[in-house]
Amino acid sequence: MRRSPSRRLFAAALLVASVLAPVTTAPATAVPAAAADRHGPRDDCPPDGLGTETVARLDKAIEEVRQQAGIPGVVVGLWMPGKGSYVRASGVADTATGRPMSKNGFVRIGSETKTFTVTALLELVDDGLVGLDDPIADYVDGVPDGENITLRHLAGMRSGLFPYTADARFQQALFRDPSRSFTPREVLRYGYRHDNTFAPGARFQYSNTNLVLLGLVVEKVSGRRLADFLDQRVLRPARLHHTLLPADASFSAPHPRGYTNQTLTGAVEDSTDWNPSWAWAAGAMISDLHDLRRWAGIVATGELLSPRTQAERLTTLPTGFPGTSYGLGIFETGGWVGHNGSIPGYETVTVYLPSQQATLVLMLNTDITTGGVEPSTPLARAITEIVTPDNVYDRPVPPR
């Protein structure tokens, strides 16, 4: 058996790039502005505003990265108020049939779910029902060192709790039967088998254990299922009509097939219908291009939160990855604020650049990497190098 695939389950790393063999491709298709903006905000983003030269450069760069990284299909949405927009679907949604990628499809958004779960938590903060510096032990029993780990530590990835996705028994259980259902308490037990990795607040470590616990906090305090609270307090107020936390493996249609090599053998498999219950509050949600476009600005500007709570959210700390810092369920890299997502078969990026009120959304139907590099990262980097050269997503550290 190859080295454990868990190193990539909801990886947060933005610092690496991958090169894989090309796959079957289809020509890129442009999306008319009226169609692209049907569900999104109205603003000054004309489809021809970026100019033919910039559009040609984007077309070329995206296709080059897609081929080099072996990405079957990708949807790119870029909106720059006062300048223009760029929306493209390229490649294939199904490698077996050659069905082209469509900008209207749904995808599993992986760790972008964290932005929704933390927003739900922060709404409870605004309601005066929880405090960010409350210990998790006040809400959930049995958490190792739970008296000293706060909700702030959990939302900021600084709890020291072992990530359950790195547990070998969990990996075996998941990849032996990807259709099985896990409960939140079940996955937490896999993490609790290990000692905490550091004292609360000592440093940054990306751990899905943190977000599962926050999901339980939201449920206990609100008295509602997480999916119901998200729907009523986050999705509806944000007018996100195509975003949901599924209860099982169901997947809104239409959607591209998803491809992963996070398997017991390392062979590539179609993971489209795998059950994402194991990811729950950390990464099980589904969305589409237009909802993600709306959400990028909402989460970055704090539309659903008080200014004070949003300021807490955007107080970022070092991650150990140069150029990237992390706040409460949100990161900042090169000036771009938001989150990426990775779940077997799919990757997404949803980020907002406050200085230009620009939004970038990427949706890919693979998470296959080489050398630990997620395919969405070089794609986002290539795009931002062209359109916002002073604000490059995950800009590599210059050599000494």
C-alpha positions as CSV (number, residue, x, y, z in Angstrom):
1,M,0.0,0.0,0.0
2,R,1.3,3.5,-0.9
3,R,1.9,6.2,1.7
4,S,-1.3,7.3,3.5
5,P,-3.6,9.4,1.3
6,S,-4.9,11.3,4.4
7,R,-2.2,14.0,4.0
8,R,-4.5,15.5,1.3
9,L,-8.0,15.1,2.9
10,F,-9.0,18.7,3.1
11,A,-5.5,19.9,2.7
12,A,-5.1,23.7,3.4
13,A,-1.7,24.0,1.7
14,L,-1.5,26.7,-0.9
15,L,2.2,26.4,-1.5
16,V,2.8,23.7,-4.0
17,A,2.2,22.8,-7.7
18,S,1.7,19.6,-9.5
19,V,2.5,18.2,-13.0
20,L,0.5,15.2,-14.2
21,A,0.0,13.6,-17.6
22,P,-2.6,15.3,-19.9
23,V,-6.1,13.9,-20.0
24,T,-8.8,14.0,-22.7
25,T,-9.8,17.5,-23.3
26,A,-12.5,19.6,-24.9
27,P,-12.4,23.2,-26.2
28,A,-13.0,26.0,-23.7
29,T,-16.4,27.6,-23.9
30,A,-17.2,31.2,-23.2
31,V,-20.2,32.1,-21.0
32,P,-22.3,35.2,-21.9
33,A,-22.3,37.8,-19.2
34,A,-26.1,37.6,-18.8
35,A,-25.9,33.9,-18.2
36,A,-22.9,34.1,-15.9
37,D,-24.5,36.8,-13.8
38,R,-28.0,35.3,-13.7
39,H,-27.8,34.5,-9.9
40,G,-24.9,36.8,-9.0
41,P,-24.7,40.4,-7.9
42,R,-25.2,43.2,-10.4
43,D,-22.1,45.2,-11.0
44,D,-19.9,46.8,-13.6
45,C,-18.2,43.6,-14.9
46,P,-18.8,43.6,-18.7
47,P,-17.7,40.4,-20.5
48,D,-15.5,42.3,-22.9
49,G,-14.1,44.7,-20.4
50,L,-10.8,43.0,-19.8
51,G,-9.7,43.3,-23.4
52,T,-8.9,40.7,-26.1
53,E,-5.2,40.6,-25.1
54,T,-5.9,39.8,-21.4
55,V,-8.6,37.3,-22.3
56,A,-6.2,35.5,-24.7
57,R,-3.5,35.4,-22.0
58,L,-6.0,33.9,-19.6
59,D,-7.2,31.3,-22.1
60,K,-3.6,30.3,-22.8
61,A,-2.5,30.2,-19.1
62,I,-5.5,28.2,-17.9
63,E,-5.2,25.7,-20.7
64,E,-1.5,25.3,-20.1
65,V,-2.0,24.6,-16.3
66,R,-4.9,22.4,-17.0
67,Q,-2.9,20.2,-19.3
68,Q,0.2,20.2,-17.2
69,A,-1.7,19.4,-14.0
70,G,-3.9,16.8,-15.7
71,I,-7.1,18.5,-14.7
72,P,-10.0,16.9,-16.6
73,G,-12.3,19.9,-16.3
74,V,-12.3,23.4,-14.7
75,V,-14.7,26.3,-14.4
76,V,-13.1,29.7,-13.9
77,G,-15.1,32.8,-12.8
78,L,-13.4,36.2,-12.4
79,W,-15.2,39.4,-11.8
80,M,-13.4,42.8,-11.5
81,P,-15.8,45.7,-11.0
82,G,-15.0,48.7,-13.3
83,K,-12.9,46.4,-15.5
84,G,-14.6,43.3,-16.7
85,S,-15.4,39.6,-16.2
86,Y,-14.1,36.3,-17.4
87,V,-16.1,33.1,-17.1
88,R,-15.0,29.9,-18.8
89,A,-15.7,26.2,-18.6
90,S,-13.0,24.0,-20.2
91,G,-12.1,20.4,-20.4
92,V,-14.4,17.5,-19.7
93,A,-16.9,16.7,-16.9
94,D,-16.7,13.0,-17.7
95,T,-13.5,11.4,-19.0
96,A,-15.4,8.3,-20.1
97,T,-18.0,10.0,-22.3
98,G,-16.1,13.3,-23.1
99,R,-19.1,15.3,-21.9
100,P,-17.8,18.9,-21.7
101,M,-17.4,20.8,-18.5
102,S,-20.3,23.2,-17.9
103,K,-20.3,26.4,-15.9
104,N,-23.8,25.5,-14.6
105,G,-22.8,22.4,-12.7
106,F,-22.7,21.8,-8.9
107,V,-19.5,20.6,-7.2
108,R,-18.5,19.4,-3.8
109,I,-16.7,22.3,-2.2
110,G,-14.6,20.5,0.4
111,S,-13.1,22.8,3.0
112,E,-14.9,25.9,1.8
113,T,-17.5,24.4,4.1
114,K,-15.5,25.8,6.9
115,T,-16.3,29.4,6.0
116,F,-20.0,28.5,6.4
117,T,-19.6,26.6,9.7
118,V,-17.5,29.4,11.2
119,T,-20.0,32.0,10.0
120,A,-22.7,30.1,11.8
121,L,-20.6,30.1,15.0
122,L,-19.9,33.8,14.7
123,E,-23.6,34.5,14.3
124,L,-24.1,32.8,17.7
125,V,-21.4,35.1,19.0
126,D,-23.3,38.1,17.7
127,D,-26.4,36.6,19.4
128,G,-24.6,36.6,22.7
129,L,-25.0,32.9,23.0
130,V,-21.4,31.9,22.8
131,G,-18.0,33.6,23.3
132,L,-14.9,33.0,21.2
133,D,-12.9,32.5,24.3
134,D,-15.3,29.9,25.8
135,P,-13.6,26.5,26.3
136,I,-14.9,23.7,24.1
137,A,-15.5,21.7,27.3
138,D,-18.5,24.0,28.1
139,Y,-20.3,22.6,25.0
140,V,-18.8,19.1,24.2
141,D,-17.7,16.5,26.6
142,G,-14.6,14.3,26.2
143,V,-12.4,16.7,24.2
144,P,-8.7,16.1,25.2
145,D,-7.6,19.3,27.1
146,G,-11.0,20.7,26.4
147,E,-10.9,23.0,29.4
148,N,-8.0,24.9,27.8
149,I,-9.0,24.8,24.1
150,T,-11.3,27.7,23.2
151,L,-13.7,28.2,20.3
152,R,-11.2,30.7,18.9
153,H,-8.5,28.1,18.9
154,L,-10.7,25.7,17.0
155,A,-11.8,28.3,14.4
156,G,-8.3,29.5,13.9
157,M,-6.7,26.0,13.6
158,R,-4.6,26.5,16.7
159,S,-6.1,23.9,19.1
160,G,-3.5,21.2,18.9
161,L,-6.1,18.5,18.5
162,F,-5.0,15.6,16.3
163,P,-6.6,15.6,12.8
164,Y,-8.8,12.6,12.6
165,T,-8.2,12.3,8.9
166,A,-4.5,11.5,9.6
167,D,-5.5,8.4,11.7
168,A,-4.6,5.1,9.9
169,R,-7.8,3.3,11.1
170,F,-10.0,6.1,9.8
171,Q,-8.2,6.0,6.4
172,Q,-8.8,2.3,6.2
173,A,-12.4,2.6,7.2
174,L,-13.1,5.4,4.7
175,F,-11.3,4.0,1.7
176,R,-12.5,0.4,2.2
177,D,-16.1,1.6,1.9
178,P,-16.4,5.2,0.6
179,S,-20.2,4.8,0.6
180,R,-20.5,4.3,4.4
181,S,-21.9,7.0,6.7
182,F,-19.9,8.4,9.6
183,T,-21.3,10.4,12.5
184,P,-19.5,13.4,14.0
185,R,-18.8,11.6,17.2
186,E,-17.5,8.6,15.3
187,V,-14.8,10.6,13.4
188,L,-13.8,12.5,16.5
189,R,-13.0,9.2,18.3
190,Y,-10.4,8.5,15.6
191,G,-8.6,11.8,16.5
192,Y,-8.9,11.3,20.2
193,R,-6.9,8.1,19.9
194,H,-3.8,10.3,19.6
195,D,-2.2,12.8,22.0
196,N,-2.7,16.5,21.2
197,T,0.1,17.8,19.0
198,F,0.9,21.0,20.9
199,A,-0.5,23.2,23.6
200,P,-3.6,25.3,22.7
201,G,-2.6,28.5,20.8
202,A,1.0,27.5,20.4
203,R,0.9,27.3,16.6
204,F,-1.1,26.6,13.5
205,Q,-2.1,23.1,12.4
206,Y,-4.9,22.4,9.9
207,S,-7.2,19.9,11.5
208,N,-10.8,18.9,10.5
209,T,-11.3,17.8,14.1
210,N,-11.7,21.5,15.0
211,L,-14.6,22.1,12.6
212,V,-16.5,19.0,13.5
213,L,-16.4,20.2,17.1
214,L,-17.6,23.7,16.0
215,G,-20.5,22.0,14.1
216,L,-21.5,20.3,17.4
217,V,-21.4,23.6,19.2
218,V,-23.7,25.2,16.7
219,E,-26.1,22.3,17.0
220,K,-26.1,22.3,20.9
221,V,-26.5,26.0,21.3
222,S,-29.1,26.5,18.5
223,G,-31.0,23.4,19.2
224,R,-31.1,22.7,15.5
225,R,-29.3,20.4,13.1
226,L,-26.3,22.1,11.5
227,A,-27.8,21.8,8.1
228,D,-31.0,23.5,9.2
229,F,-29.2,26.3,11.0
230,L,-27.0,26.9,8.0
231,D,-30.0,27.0,5.7
232,Q,-32.0,29.4,7.9
233,R,-29.3,31.7,9.3
234,V,-26.6,31.7,6.6
235,L,-27.8,30.4,3.1
236,R,-31.2,32.1,3.0
237,P,-30.0,35.5,4.2
238,A,-27.1,35.3,1.8
239,R,-29.5,34.4,-1.0
240,L,-27.5,31.2,-1.8
241,H,-30.2,29.1,-3.4
242,H,-27.9,26.4,-4.8
243,T,-25.8,25.6,-1.7
244,L,-26.5,22.9,0.9
245,L,-25.0,20.5,3.4
246,P,-26.3,17.1,2.2
247,A,-27.5,14.5,4.7
248,D,-26.0,11.6,2.7
249,A,-24.2,10.9,-0.6
250,S,-26.8,12.7,-2.7
251,F,-25.4,15.2,-5.2
252,S,-27.4,18.0,-6.9
253,A,-27.6,17.8,-10.7
254,P,-26.0,18.5,-13.0
255,H,-22.5,17.9,-11.8
256,P,-19.2,16.7,-13.3
257,R,-17.7,13.4,-12.4
258,G,-14.9,13.6,-9.8
259,Y,-11.6,11.8,-10.0
260,T,-9.2,11.0,-7.2
261,N,-6.2,8.8,-6.4
262,Q,-6.9,8.9,-2.7
263,T,-7.6,5.2,-2.6
264,L,-6.1,2.2,-0.9
265,T,-4.1,1.3,-3.9
266,G,-3.4,4.7,-5.3
267,A,-5.3,3.9,-8.5
268,V,-7.5,6.7,-9.9
269,E,-11.2,6.2,-9.1
270,D,-14.4,8.0,-9.8
271,S,-15.4,9.4,-6.4
272,T,-18.5,11.3,-7.5
273,D,-20.9,9.4,-5.4
274,W,-18.7,8.8,-2.3
275,N,-20.5,9.7,0.9
276,P,-19.0,13.0,2.4
277,S,-20.6,12.5,5.8
278,W,-17.1,11.9,7.3
279,A,-16.3,15.6,6.5
280,W,-19.6,17.1,7.7
281,A,-19.0,20.6,9.2
282,A,-15.4,20.6,7.9
283,G,-16.1,19.9,4.2
284,A,-19.3,18.2,3.0
285,M,-21.1,21.0,1.3
286,I,-22.2,21.4,-2.3
287,S,-22.5,24.7,-4.3
288,D,-22.2,26.2,-7.7
289,L,-20.3,29.0,-9.5
290,H,-22.9,31.7,-9.0
291,D,-23.5,31.0,-5.3
292,L,-19.7,30.9,-4.7
293,R,-19.3,34.2,-6.4
294,R,-21.9,35.8,-4.0
295,W,-20.4,34.1,-1.0
296,A,-16.9,35.3,-1.7
297,G,-17.9,38.9,-1.1
298,I,-20.2,38.1,1.8
299,V,-17.7,36.2,3.8
300,A,-14.9,38.6,3.1
301,T,-16.8,41.8,4.0
302,G,-18.9,40.3,6.9
303,E,-22.3,41.1,5.5
304,L,-23.9,38.6,7.9
305,L,-22.0,39.7,11.0
306,S,-21.4,42.7,13.2
307,P,-18.3,44.8,12.3
308,R,-16.7,43.8,15.6
309,T,-17.2,40.1,15.0
310,Q,-16.0,40.3,11.4
311,A,-12.9,42.1,12.6
312,E,-12.2,39.1,14.9
313,R,-12.7,36.8,12.0
314,L,-10.2,38.7,9.8
315,T,-7.5,38.9,12.5
316,T,-5.1,36.5,10.8
317,L,-2.0,34.8,12.3
318,P,1.0,33.2,10.6
319,T,0.5,29.6,9.4
320,G,4.1,28.7,8.8
321,F,3.6,29.0,5.1
322,P,5.2,32.2,3.9
323,G,2.7,34.7,2.6
324,T,-0.4,32.9,3.9
325,S,-2.1,33.7,7.2
326,Y,-5.2,32.3,8.8
327,G,-8.0,34.0,10.7
328,L,-11.2,32.3,11.9
329,G,-12.2,29.9,9.1
330,I,-10.6,32.1,6.5
331,F,-7.2,32.7,5.0
332,E,-5.3,35.6,3.4
333,T,-2.7,35.1,0.7
334,G,-1.4,37.9,-1.5
335,G,-4.2,40.1,-0.5
336,W,-6.9,37.6,-1.5
337,V,-9.2,36.6,1.3
338,G,-11.3,33.4,1.4
339,H,-10.7,29.7,1.4
340,N,-9.9,26.8,-0.8
341,G,-11.5,23.3,-0.8
342,S,-10.4,19.8,-1.4
343,I,-12.3,16.6,-1.1
344,P,-11.6,13.4,-3.1
345,G,-12.5,14.2,-6.7
346,Y,-13.0,17.9,-6.4
347,E,-11.2,21.2,-5.6
348,T,-12.4,24.7,-5.4
349,V,-11.1,28.2,-4.6
350,T,-13.3,31.1,-3.6
351,V,-11.5,34.3,-2.8
352,Y,-12.1,38.1,-2.8
353,L,-9.6,40.9,-3.2
354,P,-10.8,43.8,-1.1
355,S,-8.5,46.4,-2.7
356,Q,-10.2,45.9,-6.1
357,Q,-13.5,44.3,-4.9
358,A,-12.5,41.4,-7.3
359,T,-13.8,37.8,-7.0
360,L,-12.1,34.6,-8.2
361,V,-13.9,31.2,-8.2
362,L,-12.4,28.0,-9.4
363,M,-14.1,24.6,-9.6
364,L,-12.1,21.5,-10.6
365,N,-13.2,17.9,-10.9
366,T,-10.0,16.3,-9.5
367,D,-7.8,16.6,-6.5
368,I,-5.0,14.5,-7.9
369,T,-1.6,15.9,-6.9
370,T,2.1,15.3,-7.5
371,G,4.6,16.0,-4.8
372,G,1.9,17.2,-2.5
373,V,0.7,19.9,-4.8
374,E,-3.0,20.7,-5.2
375,P,-4.0,21.4,-8.8
376,S,-6.1,24.5,-7.9
377,T,-3.1,26.3,-6.6
378,P,-1.0,26.8,-9.8
379,L,-4.3,27.6,-11.6
380,A,-5.2,30.4,-9.2
381,R,-1.6,31.6,-9.3
382,A,-1.4,31.8,-13.1
383,I,-4.7,33.7,-13.3
384,T,-3.8,36.3,-10.6
385,E,-0.3,36.8,-12.1
386,I,-2.1,38.1,-15.2
387,V,-5.0,40.2,-13.8
388,T,-3.6,41.3,-10.4
389,P,0.2,41.1,-10.6
390,D,0.6,43.0,-7.4
391,N,-1.7,40.5,-5.6
392,V,-0.7,37.0,-6.6
393,Y,-2.4,34.1,-5.0
394,D,0.2,32.0,-3.2
395,R,3.1,33.9,-4.6
396,P,6.2,31.6,-4.3
397,V,8.9,32.8,-1.9
398,P,11.8,34.3,-4.0
399,P,15.0,32.2,-3.9
400,R,17.8,33.5,-1.7
